[in-house]
Each structure stands twice: as C-alpha cells, then as structure tokens.
Amino acid sequence: MNVSQVMIGYLKAAGIGHIFGYPGDPSVEVLEAARSAGMEFVLGRREGTAGLMAQAYATVTGRPGVCLSTLGPGSSNLVNAVANAWLDRVPMLAISGQIERRREQTFTHQVLDHNRLFGPVSKWTTHVAPDTVASVMRKALRIAMAERPGPVHISTPADVVGAEALDDAIVLPPLSPLKSPPQVFAAGPAAADVPARVRAALRLFETAR
C-alpha cells in the first residue's frame, strides 16, 4: 500500500465514511485512495466551509470529522474551522497538503509552517512519512477522541502521499465514541413545546449514530 491508502484504511476502520474538503495537487493520491475504498468526498466551496461540515459530521456520528485542504492559502483557510472544533471540543482530523520535503526548507511559494499555524488550535500537529504513517494515524485518532476531544492536524508532503508505506499495519487504538446527544433548545421547558420538525430532526440524529 502507499501512504494515502494506509491513511484511508485507518479512516475506514474507524467507521468514518466521508471526507470534506477543497483539494489540490498534494491531495490527489488521498482522493484516489478514498474513491477506491468507497469513501465519499464532499467538495466544499472553500476549506473553512469543509472544516465546519466535518465538525457537524463528528457531532452527529460521534466519530472524528475529516477535512482536507491543499497547501499554502488552502491550509490557512482551514484554521478557523479547526479552531472552532478546538473550542467546541469536537474530534477532527484536519489534513493539509504540503510541498515536497526536499524543497520545503528553501522554497517560499505557498509554503507555510503548519505546526506553527495549527499548533495553538490543535491537540497535536504532525506529518506523515512512509515509515511512520500507521503509527501517526493510530496516535492521531486516539488523541482526537481522548478527553477532551478536539482536532489533530496532519501534513501530507507531495512526495510522501504516493510513496510505498513501510509502516502499513492497520490496527485501531481504543476509541470511545462521543455519547453526548445533540442539544435542542426549545421555546418552553416541556417536551410538548418542541416543534414536530425539531423532534423529527432529533430522531435523525439519534439513528445516525
């Protein structure tokens, strides 16, 4: 398997069925791996919108929401959504493309330091490599779901996503899904005061788990 296939394998094993994002060149292999695995990619109008959709997915399903961006301004557009998940204590895996590792230290066009950018609003920021990808995905899922839940940011360099994975064992860590139901605020305290359409929406949330 290549690195992208291992990443997607972990998401599938964790019961995650959707990725929300606005892709670019460094994410082509990730999208192909998701397509081959039967995962649905939901295209957002912008990266921030995709991140908010991922947060809503996590709230409804109890599993980490996954959002995807490209490098440079694409990754910076994702910051607001990641910060929102951080403040709302919602598990999220935010994945951003990055330039090739050999050029990252010297090339300036569309290169941002993701660790410094996402560090203040993430539980953990890291990157994948062929010899660490499975370990990174296990730790990322565990950290995102552990108390208190929140976002983890993963960088995917362009020369890594299609490389052969040397660390490819898909073994999930212990994961406890979120159990808090969505809150519904009604006009009155009694259940009878909750509009029928709100009760119907709440039933949809409950069955989505």
ABEGO torsion letter per residue (X at the ends): XBAAAAAAAAAAAAGBABBBBBBBAAAAAAAAAAAAAGBBBBBBABAAAAAAAAAAAAAAAGBBBBBBBBBEAAAAAAAAAAAAAAAAGBBBBBBBBBBBAAAAAABABGBBBAAAAAAAABABBBBBBAAAAAAAAAAAAAAAABOBBEBBBBBBBAAAAABBBABABBBBBBBBBBABBBBBBBABABAAABBAAAAAAAAAAAAAX
